[in-house]
Amino acid sequence: MGYIMELRKLVGSRPLIMAGSCVLVFNEEGHLLLQRRTDSLDWGTLGGSLEPGESLEEAAARELYEEAGLRAETYKLITVFSGQDMYYKYPHGDEVYNVTAVYEATGIKGNPVVMDDEGLELRYFDLAQPVPEINPFTEYVLKKAGYINSN
């Protein structure tokens, strides 16, 4: 069981500050790998929260493997987001204020495959086109980081 799940036993669904990483994986055509989430049924980035003692880059690497069965040679830090705009309420009621490091992974090894119960499906998307059913948090991050048009 993860650190956040242990905290939830103590504090319930009230807002937590949650530090974590999301990982952007692009294929040779420049399309972004997203996962259809089991909790909200929309498309989101790969990633998750830190475990005690873990660095942001280590969390990115762990989440990339746990969620998609992939490894990467390098992780380039793109930006870090925090603040009021990073508030998220999960469909089951848990509330968080995310502090999220966005990494772009390169030198990908393996083929994407759903590895855990957080994702239903993995698919590459052309960001020049609107992503149907995109997770609002993912959309915010991709817009602010300059990967998709903010109009």
N, C-alpha and C positions, 0 to 999 in steps of 0.2 A: 504494500500500500504506500502511496506517495505522501510526501510531506503535506501538501495542500489538503488531501483527504483526511489526514490526521488532525489538522487544524479545524477542519469543518466539523469534526466530532465535538470540538470544544466550543466553537463560536456559532455554529449553525450557518445560515445563509447570509448573514450580515456582510457588508463590504469588507474585503481584504485587499491589501496591496499585494499584487502578485507579480513577481519578477520572472521573466522567461524570455524565450527566443522563438522567432519564427524563421523558417528556412525557405528561401526561394531557389527552386531548381528549374533551369531552363533547358529545353532540348536543343538539338542542332538548328531547328527552325526558329528558335527564340520564343517558343511557347512555354508558358508557366505551368508547372505541375501543381494541381490542387486536389484536395480530397473532399468527397461528399461526407459531411459529418453525420454521425449517428444521432447526436442530440438535437440538432436543428434542421437536419436534412438539406442544408445549403452547402455551397462550395467555399472552402477555406484553405488557408495556407497550412503547411505542416509546421508543427511546433508545439511548445508547451512550457510548463513552469519549471523553474530550477528545483533541484533537490539539494539538501544541505551539503555544503562543501563543493558544489559543482560550479564551474565557470559558465558564463553565458555561451561561449563557444562549445564547451562540452555538452551543454544542454541541447544546443542545435544539432550536434552530431548524434547524440542519443536519440532525440526525437525523429531525426531523419531516418535512422535505422528502425526504430520501433514502429513508426507509422507507415513507412514505405519500403523497408528492406534495402535501403540504399546507403552507400558510404560515399564520402567526398574526399578529394585530396586537399582542398583548401576551403576555407570559409572567410569570405570578405565581409567585414562589418559595413553595412550600408548606412544605418542610422539607428537611433534609439528614440522611442516614443514614450511619453508619460503625461500625466495630467488629467484634467477633467474629461477631455475628449477620448480618453482610453478607458472610460467606464464601460462595463459590459455586464448585462444580466443574462445568465444562462436560462434556457427554457425551463429548467427545473427549479429556478429561483435563486441560485447562488449568485452573489454580486461581487464584482472585482473591479479594482482600478489597476489596469495593467501597466507595467513598466516593461516594454518589449524591445529587445535588440533584434534588428532585422539583418539577417545574413544572406548573402548570395553564395550558394555552394557551387564549386566547379570541380572538374575532374571526377565526375560521377561514375561510380562503379555499381553495376547491378541493373536489374530491371525493376521498375516500380511494381510492388505487390502489397496489398492490404495486409498488415501484420498484426493489427490489434483491433480492439472493439470500438475504437474512436472513429474509424472510417468505414464507409460502405463501399467506396469506389475511388479510384485514382484516375485522373485524366489530365492531359495537357490542354491548355487554352491559349488561343491567340489573343493577346491583350489589346490588339488593334480593334477587336470586336467586343461588344458588351458580353460579360460573363453572365449567363442566366443563373438566377438564384444564388448570387454571390453573398457570402456572409457580410453583414454590414461592417464588422470590425476589419475583415480582410480588405474590403473595398476602401475603407478609410486609410489603412496602412499603404495600400498600393497607390492611391492617389497622392498622399502626402510624400511618399518616397519617389514619386515621379514616374511610376511604371504604367499608370493609366491616366487618361485625360480627366481632369477634375470638373469638367462641365457636366 
